[in-house]
Amino acid sequence: MADHPKKQQADGMMDKAKGKAKEAYGAIAGDSQKRAEGQFDQAKGEAKKKVGEARENVRKKI
């Protein structure tokens, strides 16, 4: 976790966007595996973003 909190937040947003695209592709193509991967990527991205936000808040308080 040596990344800067802002970078971690940006990485999380990128994972969410990638996940949305993958989920949409899966829905259109009828590929349930891609849809599930997309949903997982979105959840992973949201978690990264939240951890980055929490780390940023801690840094501000120190």
N, CA and C of each residue as an Amber inpcrd file, in Angstrom:
protein
   186
   0.8230000  -1.1930000   0.0000000   0.0000000   0.0000000   0.0000000
   0.8650000   1.2550000   0.0000000   1.8890000   1.2560000  -0.7800000
   2.7680000   2.4090000  -0.8480000   2.2340000   3.4690000  -1.7980000
   1.1760000   3.1540000  -2.5470000   0.6070000   4.1190000  -3.4730000
   0.0490000   5.3210000  -2.7260000   0.0670000   6.4360000  -3.4020000
  -0.5350000   7.6480000  -2.8690000  -2.0530000   7.4500000  -2.8560000
  -2.7500000   7.9610000  -1.8390000  -4.2000000   7.7710000  -1.7650000
  -4.9530000   8.2590000  -3.0110000  -4.5150000   9.3640000  -3.5910000
  -5.1990000   9.8810000  -4.7890000  -5.0350000   8.9080000  -5.9610000
  -3.8500000   8.2880000  -6.0790000  -3.6330000   7.3130000  -7.1450000
  -4.5080000   6.0930000  -6.9100000  -4.6280000   5.6960000  -5.6620000
  -5.4590000   4.5420000  -5.3300000  -6.9250000   4.8300000  -5.6800000
  -7.3770000   6.0420000  -5.4300000  -8.7430000   6.4210000  -5.7840000
  -8.9270000   6.3870000  -7.2970000  -7.9510000   6.9030000  -8.0250000
  -8.0260000   6.9050000  -9.4940000  -8.0200000   5.4820000 -10.0380000
  -7.1820000   4.6200000  -9.4680000  -7.1600000   3.2140000  -9.8850000
  -8.5220000   2.5690000  -9.6490000  -9.1310000   2.9020000  -8.5390000
 -10.4560000   2.3610000  -8.2320000 -11.4930000   2.8080000  -9.2410000
 -11.4400000   4.0660000  -9.6290000 -12.3940000   4.5740000 -10.6190000
 -12.1670000   3.9120000 -11.9760000 -10.9060000   3.6420000 -12.3130000
 -10.6070000   2.9550000 -13.5750000 -11.1410000   1.5200000 -13.5460000
 -10.9740000   0.8430000 -12.4140000 -11.5010000  -0.5180000 -12.2900000
 -13.0270000  -0.5210000 -12.4250000 -13.6680000   0.4800000 -11.8310000
 -15.1260000   0.5640000 -11.9430000 -15.5530000   0.7640000 -13.3870000
 -14.8680000   1.6500000 -14.0970000 -15.2080000   1.9080000 -15.5000000
 -14.9700000   0.6630000 -16.3540000 -13.8460000  -0.0070000 -16.1150000
 -13.5390000  -1.2410000 -16.8420000 -14.6100000  -2.2890000 -16.5560000
 -15.0290000  -2.3700000 -15.3180000 -16.0500000  -3.3350000 -14.9300000
 -17.3910000  -3.0560000 -15.5820000 -17.7580000  -1.7780000 -15.6660000
 -19.0230000  -1.4200000 -16.3200000 -18.9980000  -1.8150000 -17.7870000
 -17.8730000  -1.5590000 -18.4480000 -17.7460000  -1.9160000 -19.8560000
 -17.8250000  -3.4320000 -20.0400000 -17.1370000  -4.1570000 -19.1670000
 -17.1240000  -5.6180000 -19.2630000 -18.5230000  -6.1830000 -19.0000000
 -19.2100000  -5.6110000 -18.0170000 -20.5630000  -6.0700000 -17.7020000
 -21.5120000  -5.7900000 -18.8660000 -21.3970000  -4.6110000 -19.4620000
 -22.2430000  -4.2630000 -20.6030000 -21.9830000  -5.2010000 -21.7800000
 -20.7190000  -5.4850000 -22.0460000 -20.3770000  -6.4160000 -23.1180000
 -20.9930000  -7.7880000 -22.8390000 -20.8630000  -8.2410000 -21.6070000
 -21.4160000  -9.5380000 -21.2410000 -22.9220000  -9.5960000 -21.4160000
 -23.5910000  -8.4920000 -21.0720000 -25.0500000  -8.4390000 -21.2230000
 -25.4430000  -8.4880000 -22.6960000 -24.7250000  -7.7500000 -23.5200000
 -25.0360000  -7.7060000 -24.9530000 -24.7220000  -9.0400000 -25.6200000
 -23.5860000  -9.6150000 -25.2740000 -23.1370000 -10.8540000 -25.9050000
 -23.7730000 -12.1000000 -25.2850000 -24.4840000 -11.9200000 -24.1790000
 -25.0620000 -13.0750000 -23.5050000 -24.0190000 -13.9190000 -22.7900000
 -22.9180000 -13.2890000 -22.4080000 -21.8070000 -13.9780000 -21.7520000
 -21.8860000 -13.7250000 -20.2440000 -22.4360000 -14.6830000 -19.5190000
 -22.6250000 -14.4860000 -18.0750000 -21.2910000 -14.4120000 -17.3290000
 -20.2570000 -15.0690000 -17.8490000 -18.9330000 -15.0100000 -17.2240000
 -18.3820000 -13.5820000 -17.2750000 -18.4540000 -12.9360000 -18.4410000
 -17.9640000 -11.5490000 -18.5770000 -18.7920000 -10.6080000 -17.7210000
 -20.0940000 -10.8620000 -17.6610000 -20.9580000 -10.0210000 -16.8310000
 -20.5420000 -10.1020000 -15.3710000 -20.2950000 -11.3190000 -14.9000000
 -19.8650000 -11.5100000 -13.5100000 -18.4990000 -10.8730000 -13.2610000
 -17.5830000 -11.0230000 -14.2240000 -16.2620000 -10.3870000 -14.0870000
 -16.4160000  -8.8750000 -13.9950000 -17.2980000  -8.3290000 -14.7930000
 -17.5400000  -6.8850000 -14.7630000 -18.0750000  -6.4250000 -13.4170000
 -18.9990000  -7.1830000 -12.8690000 -19.5470000  -6.8380000 -11.5570000
 -18.4750000  -6.9260000 -10.4850000 -17.6140000  -7.9420000 -10.5880000
 -16.5200000  -8.0850000  -9.6350000 -15.5520000  -6.9090000  -9.7460000
 -15.1970000  -6.5300000 -10.9830000 -14.2790000  -5.4020000 -11.1930000
 -14.8580000  -4.1130000 -10.6210000 -16.1620000  -3.9390000 -10.7670000
 -16.7980000  -2.7410000 -10.2150000 -16.7160000  -2.7260000  -8.6870000
 -16.9720000  -3.8620000  -8.0780000 -16.8910000  -3.9530000  -6.6100000
 -15.4570000  -3.7290000  -6.1360000 -14.5020000  -4.3210000  -6.8610000
 -13.0860000  -4.1440000  -6.5140000 -12.7010000  -2.6660000  -6.6440000
 -13.1790000  -2.0240000  -7.6970000 -12.8790000  -0.6120000  -7.9050000
 -13.4660000   0.2690000  -6.8190000 -14.6850000  -0.0340000  -6.4200000
 -15.3260000   0.7400000  -5.3500000 -14.5550000   0.5820000  -4.0450000
 -14.1080000  -0.6340000  -3.7710000 -13.3350000  -0.8730000  -2.5510000
 -12.0180000  -0.0950000  -2.5800000 -11.3110000  -0.1330000  -3.7110000
 -10.0520000   0.6210000  -3.8340000 -10.2910000   2.1160000  -3.6240000
 -11.3600000   2.6110000  -4.2320000 -11.6800000   4.0330000  -4.1210000
 -11.9500000   4.4040000  -2.6660000 -12.7300000   3.5910000  -1.9650000
 -13.0650000   3.8790000  -0.5680000 -11.8300000   3.8210000   0.3280000
 -10.9580000   2.8500000   0.0860000  -9.7210000   2.7570000   0.8800000
  -8.8620000   3.9930000   0.6230000  -8.7760000   4.4160000  -0.6320000
  -8.0090000   5.6190000  -0.9590000  -8.5750000   6.8520000  -0.2700000
  -9.9170000   6.9500000  -0.2510000 -10.5520000   8.0830000   0.4260000
 -10.2650000   8.0550000   1.9200000 -10.3430000   6.8760000   2.5210000
 -10.0690000   6.7510000   3.9520000  -8.6220000   7.1240000   4.2610000
  -7.6970000   6.6420000   3.4160000  -6.2810000   6.9680000   3.6240000
  -6.0500000   8.4710000   3.4890000  -6.7310000   9.0950000   2.5340000
  -6.5940000  10.5470000   2.3480000  -7.1060000  11.2890000   3.5820000
  -8.2170000  10.8370000   4.1360000  -8.7600000  11.4690000   5.3410000
  -7.8120000  11.3250000   6.5250000  -7.1830000  10.1740000   6.6520000
  -6.2150000   9.9630000   7.7270000  -5.0260000  10.8920000   7.5300000
  -4.5360000  10.9990000   6.2950000  -3.3900000  11.8820000   6.0340000
  -3.7000000  13.3300000   6.3880000  -4.9300000  13.7620000   6.1210000
  -5.3150000  15.1420000   6.4220000  -5.3430000  15.4040000   7.9270000
  -5.6920000  14.3810000   8.6830000  -5.8010000  14.5480000  10.1370000
  -4.4610000  14.4560000  10.8520000  -3.4590000  13.8970000  10.1910000
  -2.1400000  13.7340000  10.8320000  -1.3090000  14.9980000  10.6490000
